[in-house]
Each structure stands twice: as structure tokens, then as C-alpha cells.
């Protein structure tokens, strides 16, 4: 089981500051790194960065502003293959402003990542409660 705080888990990914916006480098060949970068983008309200880590079907998603978000655990599930990985991510959020569909609290969501050969990247292709 991998347990991390959002900031601690991203420290090895590398950060840069571009015009006031902090960006986190992501190793797109590592599905764990993609999940961490997804949560980092969510924390920063970087909806474009978050969508870039997801399948194109999510490009029209409605942002859920949070402040803060804290990843508690990222746990891989069995049944992984060379092109598909599943995880359960346990996290806590505090919704910022008017929530769209989420409330402040603790969540355990499953994330499915699929290797996209054309983009040479792991992408989040499904996620949600359960």
C-alpha cells in the first residue's frame, strides 16, 4: 500500500514556476505518476492540466473547485496488464465555493488507467465512487 500526502508524493516529480502557475512534471509512462499529477492539478484548479491526463471523453467535464484536497492512499488493484491499471484512491476534500456534485468529506474512488499508444501516455479512462 502506498501512503502519501499530496505534496510529499509529488516532490520527486519536479516542479517549475511559470508566470505564477506552479506546474508539476509527470512521468506519463508511470501510471502512479499520472494519478499524482491529476490530484495536484485538481488541487491547483488547473482544469486543463487535469483534463490532459484523462481520456478525451472527459474534456467537457465540469470543474469541482476544492481547497484543500489531501490524498491519503493510492492502492493498486489486481488484474493489471501492460495496457490497463486499476487503483483505489482514498482522499479528503473541502469543497470551495458552490459545489457542482461533490460535498466536503472523505472519498474512496476507483481509477482505471489505460495506455494510449498514440499519446505515449497512461490516461485516466474511468473513475468514480466504488
ABEGO torsion letter per residue (X at the ends): XBBBBAAAAAAAAEBBBBGGBBBBBBBAABAAAAAAAAAAAAAAGBAAAAAAABBAAAAABBBBBBOBBBBABBBBBBGBBAABBBBBBBBBBBBBEBBAABBBEBBBBBBBBBBBAAAGBBBBABBEBX
